[in-house]
Amino acid sequence: MLKNYAIILASGAGIRFDNDLPKQFIKIAGKTVLEHSVEIFEHNSLIDEIIIVITPEYRTLTEEIILKNNWTKVSKLLNGGSTRKESSYIGINSIKDKEANVIIHDCARPFLNQKIISDCISALDEYSAVDVAIKASDTIIKVQDNIIDAVPHRNSLMRGQTPQCFKLSAIKKAHELSKDDNNFTDDCGLVLKHKLCPVFVVEGEIENIKITYPLDIYIADKLFQLKKSTLPEDIPLENLRNKDIVIFGGSSGIGRCISEIAQKNGANVFITSLSKGCDISQFGQVEKFLEKVYCRTKNIDCVINTAGVLKLGKLADRSVSDIRKEFEVNYLGSIHVAKASIPYLKESAGALLLFASSSYTRGRALYSTYSSAKAGIVNLVQALSEELINDKIRVNVINPARTNTPMRYKVFGKEPEKTLLNPVIVAKKSLKVLLSDITGQVIDVRNNDD
């Protein structure tokens, strides 16, 4: 079986980006663009090795990033050339296999999804060259001297993305035949110029944007806030065996389902809630419960907070004390759980899991305090994941759609069951997140098939 090499091109100077720091080292959602892009391939089970091609001036910074992240698939760090074409060839030429699959990706596209990578590798079973593209939504015009020369029919046009993927022998030959031609910024273009083989097109995603201009950073930041992280499908819940798990809000709803499933799979689960005497709006009570668990187990692997309250009303019509209480539970409660958990999770290199709501993306009338608190939790998770990365603590947030829980029933009354998520589905996804190695991610649970 051929090995799959990912070559990440991170050697661009970012002239159009207009920033002192190259765009691959700009931070978005707590991580550099380089980190986001490398992690996509690090987490893909089909990728065997990752080769990073960089600007020589930033070699030391890149080495620090590699060490910090403990990536296991990065096998080469190469100084790039003065052009994209030259950098691409440096990466390709470093592969000594007689034949292999080569997946070349622009570092400036940190939203590539796992399906596109898998589809490209699958297509290489039949084709020697594969491109990724999406249909053109805008009218494309051909211009000469500021005068429209032609308006090609949009149905035959697509917008190219990366990765571009090849059999090693094909792309090596294309570069060797084009040594003196510097008019290309596209590897597939080299293959087509010399008519080496057909180039198959895998459908891309509109979210797979390239960060080119300063405005793109703001767009990317919002996309990361809304991003749905994809979990590996092969995480067995049996891996929960002997894990020590603490659940705040574990007496009902999603928390109760998490507890029951975890215990069935051999975990040691310790639940508390307001009804059991622990008010998460009181930091001392959170500290006390965690101390109690630790005294018994001498270990805490995972901490989950599902506790929350949901109240209806216009801000102008609610009392300040009522608003404050809701905020103290829904937002400060998560901060209390996170802060009190850190010493224990440092010791175990464990995981913290908080809960948002689909209302975090846009505030909803009559639920302004609830929506804003949930938006705050997402930002809290993204910030904590960066703060705690060197402590090897993973921090994530579950974002379930409307879920069939007692809290929802009390607020909305009876609703058609088919319009609501089964809390068991949310619970299973939550436990798989705890067992995964992802951090700083918003994990959507949108339907009962997730």
N, C-alpha and C positions, 0 to 999 in steps of 0.2 A: 504493500500500500504506500502511495506517495505521501511524503510529509507536506504539511501545509505551513508555509512561512508567511507571516504578516510583515510587510515593510511599511512603517509609519514615517511619512515624510514630514519632518518638523524643522527643516533647515531654511524656511523662507524668511526673508528680511522684513516682510510686512510693510512694504513701502506705502501701499494704499491704506493701511491701517492707521498710519499717522500717530504712532506712540513710541516713546523711548524704549519700551520693552516689546520684543516680538510677541505677536498675538498668542503664540503657543504657550507663553508663560503668564498670560493674563489670567487672573482667578475669576471663575464663575461658579456660583453655588459652592464656595468653599474650597474648590480645587482648580489647579491650572487646566487650561484646555488640553495640554499634553496628557495630564493624568486621566482626564475623562476619556480621551481617545484610546490610550493604552489599555485602560481597564476593560473596555468593550471586548478587546481581543484576548486579554488575560482571562476573562470569564467565559470565553467560548470554548467548548469542549473539543471542537474540531481543530483548533489552532495548536500547532506543536511548538513553534518558536516565533518570537517577535524581534524584529530588527528595527532599531530606531536610528534615523538619519537626522543629524542636527547641525545647527550653526556652530562652528568650532568655538566661537567666543563664549558659548553658553554650555560648554561641555561639563564644567564643574557643577553648575546649577542642576543640569540634567542628572548627573550622577547622584547628587543629594536627593533628588526626587525619587530615583529608582531605589535607593537605600531605604528611604522613608516608607515606601509602599510595599516593600518586600515582594515585589513581583517575581514570579518563578519562571516565567516564559521568556523574559527578555534575555536574549543570548548574545546580541551585538549592539554596540553603541558606536556609530560611525560618523565621522565628520563629512558633511555634505559638500556639494560643489557650488559653483556660482549660479547655476540654473536648476530648475526643477528636473529637467531631463538628465543633467549630470548627476544629481543626487539620487534619482531613481536608479540610474545605472550602477552607481556605487553600491546601493543596497542589493540589487540583483546580482552583481558580480561577486558579492561576498558569500553567496550560496554555492557550496562546493558539490552538492549532490549532482548526479548525472541527470536526473529529472525530478521535478517537484512541482507543487502548486504554489504560485506566488500571488499574494493578495496585497496590492499596493493601495495605500489609503492616505489621504491628506489629513494631517493632524488637525487642521482647522475645521474638520467636520466631526464634532464630538457627539452627534445625535444618531449616529449609525445604529441600527438595531440588529439583534442577533439573527433574525430571520433572513435579512439581506445577505449576511456573511454565509449562512448555511446554504441559501439558494445559489450563491455564486460558486461555492465549492462543489455543490451537486452538479451545476452546469458544466464544470470543468471535466466531468466524467465523459462528456460528449464533445465539448468544444475546447480549442486551445487558447481562446481569448474570450473574455466576458467583460462587458461594461455594465454599469448601473445607470439608469436614467428614468426620468419621469416625463409625462406628457407636458408639452408646452401649453400653458394657460393663457399667456399673452400673445398678441400678434407680434411676430418677428419680422423686422424689415431689413432689407439689404440697402446700405447707404454708401454713396460715393460722392465726396466733396459736398457733404451735407445735403445731398439730394437723394431721395428714395429711388433706388435703381430697380428694386423688385420687392414684392410681398409674397414670400413662399407660403404655400398652403400649410396651415397649422397642423393638419392631421398627420403630416409626414415628418413633423419636427418633434424632437424630445430634448430635454435639458439634461446634460450629462452630470453625473455625480461620481463619487468614489465609494467603495473600492473599485479598482480595475484589476482583473484577475487573469492569470496566464499560466500556461505550461512554461516552466523555466526555459526550455530549449527555444520556444517560440519568441519570448520577449528578449532573451539574450541575442538571438539572431537579428531581431528588429533593431536593437540598439547598435549592434556591430555594423549593420548596414547604414546606420544614420549617424555615424560618429561625427561627421562634419556638417550636419544639418541641425542648426539651433533654432529653427523656426517652430518647433513643436513644444507644447506644454502638456501634451497628452500622450500617454503610452499607447493607447489604442490607435491613435493617429499614426504612430510609427508602423504598427502592424498593417494597417490599411494601406499606407503609402506603398509598401513593398509587396502588397497582395499576398501576404504569408498565409492567411487563413481567414475564414469568416469570423466576425465578432458578434457573439450572441448578447442580447440585452436582457438583463434582469430588471424587473420593475423596482424602482427605488421608493423613497418616501418623501413627501413634501417637507417633513420635519428634519430631514438630513441636510440641513443648511450648512453653507460654508461661511465661516466668520472672516469677513474681508474688510468691512468698514467699521468705524467706531459704533455706529448705530446697531450693528449686528450683536454687539456685546449685550446691549439692553434687551434685544429680542431673545438672545440665547439665555439670559438670566431668567426671563419669564418662562421660556420653554422648560428650563430645568426645574422651575418651581412647579410646573404642571406635569412634568414628565412622569410617565408610568414606568416603573422599573420592572423588568422581566426577570422572574426567578427561574433558576434551573428547574426543569421538570422532575429531575431524578433525586429529590431530597426526601429520603425516607423518614417518616415520623418515628420509626423505631430508634433513631439516633437520639431521641429524647431520654432514653433509658439512663437513670441515675443522675439526670440533670436536676439541680436545685433551682426551682422557679418560684418567684414571688409575684403575686397578682394583686394589685390594688383595684378594687371594684370587681372582685371575683365572685360576688354572691349571686349575681343575676346577669342576664343578657350575654353579650359576647364574652365577658370575663369568665362567666360560669362555664360556657362551652369550651373555652380554652383550657380551663382547669380540668374538666372531665376528660377531654381528649388527651391532654398531656399525661394524666394519671393512667389512662388505659395503655399508654405507650411507655410506661415505666418511669416517668418523672416523679420527683418528690416535689409536690406543689403546696405552697403556703398562701392561702387567700385571706384577704381582709377587705373591709368595706365600712361605710358609715354605719350600717346596721350591726356590724361586728365591733364597733367602738373605735374605728380609725377614720378620722376626718382629715383628708389629704390637704385641706386648706390650713391645717395646723402642722407646721414643720416638725415640731417635737413629737407628735404622734406618729408621723411617718418614720422618723429616726428610731423611735422606740420599737416599732414593729420589726424593722430590718435588723436591729440589734438582737431582738428576741430570736429571729430566725437564724441569724449567724451563730449565736451562742449554742444553738442546737445542732447545726449542720457543719459549722466551720467553713462554709462555702456558700456563695450565691452565684449561680451561672447567669441567670436572666431575671430582669425585672420588667414587669408590664404594668402600664396604667391604663385601665379602661374606664375609670370612674369619671362621671360627668353629670351635669344637670342641664336641662333644656327648658327654657321658659319663654312664653309668648308675650309680646307687648311692645308698643312704641316706646322708644327711649324717653320721650317727653312725659309719658304717663306712668313710668315706673319709678319707685323710690330709689334713692341713692344707695340705701342699705341693701335693697334687693339686688341691684345691679352689682354692687361690690361683692356680695356673697357668691353670685354666679361666676364672676370673674375669678374670685379666689379659688373656687373649685376647678373651673375649666382651664384656667391658664396657670395661676400660681401653684395649683395642685401638681401639675406636671413638672414645674420647676422644682418644687419640694421633693418629689419622687426622684427626679434626675439627680439633684444635688446630694441627697442622702444616699443614693445608690452608688455613686462614683467610687468611694473607697473600696467597696466590696467587689465591684466589677473590674477595678484595676487589678485586684488580686487574682481574679479568675479569668481575665481577658474575656469578659462576658459581653452580654448584649442588653441594651435598653430599648424597649418598644413603647411608643406613645401612639395616641389615636387622634386623627383629625376627623374631618367630615367633608362631604362633597360641597358644603357651603363655604369652604375656606377659599375657593377660587374667586368668589364674588359674594359680597355681603348681601344678605336677604332681609327684606323688610319684615318687621316684627320679631326678627331674631338677630338684631345687630350685634349684641354683645356676644352671643354664641358664635356667630360667624367670624367675628374679629378675633376671638380667643383661639379658634381653630386655625386661622391664618397665622397667628402668633406661634402656635405649636409647630407648624411646618418650618417656619424660620428658625425656631429654637433648635429643632432637630438638625437642620442643615448646618447651623453654627456649631452645635455640640459635636457633631461628627468630625469636624475639623479640629476642634479643641482637644478631643480625646483620641485622635488617631494614633498618636505616639504611645498611648496607654493601652492600645489594642482593644479599646471598647467600641463596639459597633452600636450605632444609634440610628434607628429608622422609625418611620411613622406609617401607620396603616390608614388608608383613606377609603372607608367603605361607603358604598351608596346607601340609600335608605334601607335600614335593616330591621327585621322583625324582632324587636326587643321590648321588654316591659316599659322602659323609659319612653319609647316612641308611642306605645299604646296609650300611656297616660296622657300624652300631649295631643295626639291626633285621633285617638279612638280607633275603631275598627277600620282596617284598610284591606283591599284585595290582596291575598297572600302572594299572588303571582307578581305583584308590583314591588315586592320587598325581597331583600336578600335573606337567605337562611343564615342565621348566626353561626351555624356549624361550618359553613363554607368560609366565612370570615375567620373563624377560629383556626381552621386548618392552614389557611394562607398565612396567618400570623405566626403560627408555630414554625412553618417552613422558613419564614423570614429570620426567626431567631436562630435557626440552624445554618443559615447561609452565611457567606462572608461579605455580603454587601453592607455598606454603611452610608448614611446621609441621604437615603432614598425615600421617596414617597411611593408607596405601593398601593395602587388602586385595586379595589375589589368591586367590579362593576356589575357582575351578574352571577347567577347561580352555577354557571358553567366554568367559572374561573378556577 
